Amino acid sequence: MSRIGKSPVAIPEGVTIEVNDNIITVKGKLGELTQEFSGVSIKIEDGQVVVERSSDHKDIRAKHGLYRSLIANMVEGVSKGWTKELELVGVGYRASNQGQKLEIAVGFSHNIVMSIAPEVKVETVSEKGKNPQIKLTSFDKQLVGQVAAKIRAYRKPEPYKGKGIRFVGEHIRRKAGKSA
């Protein structure tokens, strides 16, 4: 029994939701998102979205909670937006951006230049005495997470010194070095 799937999603002001065939469209002040669904029925009742499953088959029970979570993420994305922050830990690690081009220096012989999707706003912060930070903002949670993971993959944090690109607040499990 899906406890997540049973709870309805509240629709805030300024957000409109349309259901046509097997596609749900969520529009808000920040953008518009669409999602295909199957095996469940989506109903809009007095300012709430209710997801109901058609049977108790294992696959459909799994999709019940999944689609409810995806719809909740879409609603929050078009009304408030999603943010991911990354920090670069290491001597000489830098980040800068010109529009949608992100340039990071993380210890390679050359700087990495990455073009970010137009739906994602990128911002870099470099304060003296602090690690440089990259802030990604968008209405699409999946896209922000994918872009952040791609940036982090260039230099994952290593367990001995903790150098690399990490999410802000991420805990890196440290290992002891050689014992002489």
C-alpha positions as a printed NumPy array, in Angstrom:
array([[  0.   ,   0.   ,   0.   ],
       [  1.536,   3.314,  -1.09 ],
       [  1.238,   5.901,   1.634],
       [  2.875,   8.576,  -0.53 ],
       [  0.524,   7.916,  -3.447],
       [ -2.57 ,   8.289,  -1.281],
       [ -1.823,  11.847,  -0.107],
       [ -3.149,  14.558,  -2.454],
       [ -0.994,  17.327,  -3.947],
       [ -2.193,  20.838,  -3.115],
       [ -2.301,  23.259,  -6.066],
       [ -0.975,  26.717,  -5.063],
       [ -2.224,  29.989,  -6.561],
       [ -0.973,  30.755, -10.058],
       [ -0.514,  27.085, -11.015],
       [ -2.759,  25.399, -13.584],
       [ -2.859,  21.666, -14.233],
       [ -4.296,  19.956, -17.315],
       [ -4.708,  16.223, -17.89 ],
       [ -5.104,  15.052, -21.52 ],
       [ -5.054,  11.312, -22.337],
       [ -1.859,  10.11 , -20.617],
       [ -0.057,  13.455, -20.33 ],
       [ -0.203,  15.886, -17.407],
       [  0.824,  19.523, -17.979],
       [  1.683,  21.852, -15.096],
       [  1.99 ,  25.6  , -15.82 ],
       [  3.177,  28.258, -13.389],
       [  4.94 ,  31.596, -13.151],
       [  8.401,  30.017, -13.64 ],
       [  7.63 ,  27.686, -16.551],
       [  5.736,  24.711, -17.93 ],
       [  6.408,  20.996, -17.381],
       [  4.81 ,  17.896, -18.92 ],
       [  4.903,  14.269, -17.807],
       [  3.576,  11.076, -19.382],
       [  1.907,   8.559, -17.07 ],
       [  0.417,   5.061, -17.288],
       [ -1.338,   2.625, -14.989],
       [ -2.827,   5.341, -12.773],
       [ -5.625,   7.889, -13.099],
       [ -5.122,  11.534, -12.156],
       [ -8.073,  13.623, -10.99 ],
       [ -8.225,  17.309, -10.053],
       [-10.676,  17.846,  -7.17 ],
       [-11.22 ,  21.157,  -5.292],
       [ -7.674,  22.53 ,  -5.538],
       [ -5.906,  19.192,  -5.146],
       [ -4.472,  16.557,  -7.463],
       [ -5.384,  12.98 ,  -6.516],
       [ -3.551,   9.987,  -8.003],
       [ -5.471,   6.683,  -8.011],
       [ -4.272,   3.309,  -9.244],
       [ -6.301,   1.068, -11.51 ],
       [ -5.331,  -2.25 ,  -9.88 ],
       [ -3.162,  -3.746,  -7.138],
       [ -0.579,  -5.18 ,  -9.525],
       [  3.021,  -4.768,  -8.309],
       [  4.117,  -2.468, -11.167],
       [  1.074,  -0.221, -10.804],
       [  1.526,  -0.004,  -7.009],
       [  5.103,   1.152,  -7.637],
       [  3.985,   3.772, -10.167],
       [  1.309,   5.112,  -7.788],
       [  3.805,   6.766,  -5.426],
       [  6.206,   7.62 ,  -8.256],
       [  3.729,   9.698, -10.259],
       [  2.408,  11.429,  -7.133],
       [  6.   ,  12.474,  -6.232],
       [  6.736,  13.596,  -9.796],
       [  3.575,  15.745,  -9.846],
       [  4.434,  17.248,  -6.439],
       [  7.95 ,  18.098,  -7.712],
       [  6.498,  19.654, -10.879],
       [  4.031,  21.796,  -8.884],
       [  6.753,  23.007,  -6.496],
       [  9.121,  23.632,  -9.407],
       [  6.795,  25.899, -11.402],
       [  5.756,  27.823,  -8.27 ],
       [  9.003,  28.109,  -6.212],
       [ 11.799,  26.552,  -8.272],
       [ 14.646,  24.183,  -7.36 ],
       [ 18.221,  25.058,  -6.368],
       [ 21.408,  22.995,  -6.142],
       [ 24.651,  24.427,  -4.761],
       [ 28.079,  22.942,  -5.4  ],
       [ 31.366,  23.975,  -3.806],
       [ 34.876,  23.491,  -5.152],
       [ 37.293,  22.349,  -2.438],
       [ 40.985,  22.457,  -3.352],
       [ 43.899,  24.823,  -3.843],
       [ 43.531,  26.732,  -7.117],
       [ 40.031,  25.424,  -7.861],
       [ 37.984,  28.197,  -9.499],
       [ 34.633,  28.686, -11.195],
       [ 33.313,  31.508, -13.368],
       [ 30.453,  31.961, -15.786],
       [ 29.577,  34.186, -18.727],
       [ 25.861,  33.768, -19.313],
       [ 25.189,  30.053, -19.801],
       [ 28.879,  29.091, -20.191],
       [ 30.432,  27.697, -17.013],
       [ 34.229,  27.562, -16.805],
       [ 35.808,  25.544, -14.007],
       [ 39.477,  24.99 , -13.146],
       [ 39.837,  21.843, -11.032],
       [ 43.473,  20.793, -11.399],
       [ 43.565,  19.642, -15.007],
       [ 46.   ,  21.039, -17.59 ],
       [ 43.119,  23.002, -19.117],
       [ 39.937,  24.657, -17.879],
       [ 36.652,  22.841, -18.437],
       [ 34.102,  24.935, -20.368],
       [ 30.559,  23.662, -20.127],
       [ 27.44 ,  25.076, -21.77 ],
       [ 24.448,  24.846, -19.442],
       [ 20.873,  24.233, -20.656],
       [ 18.866,  27.478, -21.106],
       [ 16.249,  26.363, -18.54 ],
       [ 18.929,  26.315, -15.794],
       [ 20.268,  29.589, -14.427],
       [ 23.904,  29.343, -13.337],
       [ 25.608,  31.676, -10.874],
       [ 29.123,  31.52 ,  -9.428],
       [ 30.222,  33.01 ,  -6.106],
       [ 33.896,  33.502,  -5.213],
       [ 34.614,  35.128,  -1.854],
       [ 38.095,  35.536,  -0.436],
       [ 38.847,  32.926,   2.219],
       [ 35.933,  30.688,   1.18 ],
       [ 35.568,  27.904,  -1.367],
       [ 34.117,  28.945,  -4.757],
       [ 30.465,  27.979,  -5.19 ],
       [ 28.254,  27.199,  -8.18 ],
       [ 24.517,  27.814,  -7.763],
       [ 22.094,  26.17 , -10.221],
       [ 18.419,  27.231, -10.289],
       [ 15.529,  25.958, -12.443],
       [ 11.891,  24.919, -12.392],
       [ 12.77 ,  21.349, -13.481],
       [ 14.111,  19.26 , -10.568],
       [ 15.357,  16.426, -12.786],
       [ 17.307,  18.786, -15.048],
       [ 18.949,  20.656, -12.132],
       [ 20.012,  17.366, -10.559],
       [ 21.374,  16.048, -13.84 ],
       [ 23.423,  19.198, -14.541],
       [ 24.751,  19.248, -10.955],
       [ 25.738,  15.574, -11.171],
       [ 27.511,  16.195, -14.489],
       [ 29.529,  19.068, -12.98 ],
       [ 30.361,  17.   ,  -9.869],
       [ 31.52 ,  14.08 , -12.058],
       [ 34.452,  16.148, -13.426],
       [ 36.208,  15.919, -10.036],
       [ 34.44 ,  13.843,  -7.375],
       [ 35.56 ,  14.454,  -3.773],
       [ 38.37 ,  12.107,  -2.8  ],
       [ 38.357,  10.451,   0.648],
       [ 41.871,  11.364,   1.868],
       [ 42.011,  15.172,   1.664],
       [ 38.394,  15.861,   0.662],
       [ 39.384,  17.769,  -2.483],
       [ 36.927,  17.927,  -5.374],
       [ 33.492,  19.237,  -6.315],
       [ 30.813,  18.49 ,  -3.715],
       [ 27.274,  19.542,  -2.901],
       [ 27.004,  22.175,  -0.167],
       [ 26.371,  20.325,   3.093],
       [ 27.49 ,  16.956,   1.7  ],
       [ 29.476,  14.869,   4.18 ],
       [ 32.531,  13.134,   2.741],
       [ 33.64 ,  10.044,   4.645],
       [ 37.356,  10.513,   5.296],
       [ 39.954,   7.749,   5.364],
       [ 43.169,   7.641,   7.353],
       [ 46.33 ,   7.938,   5.283],
       [ 49.384,   5.708,   5.393],
       [ 50.62 ,   4.834,   8.87 ],
       [ 54.423,   4.862,   8.745]])
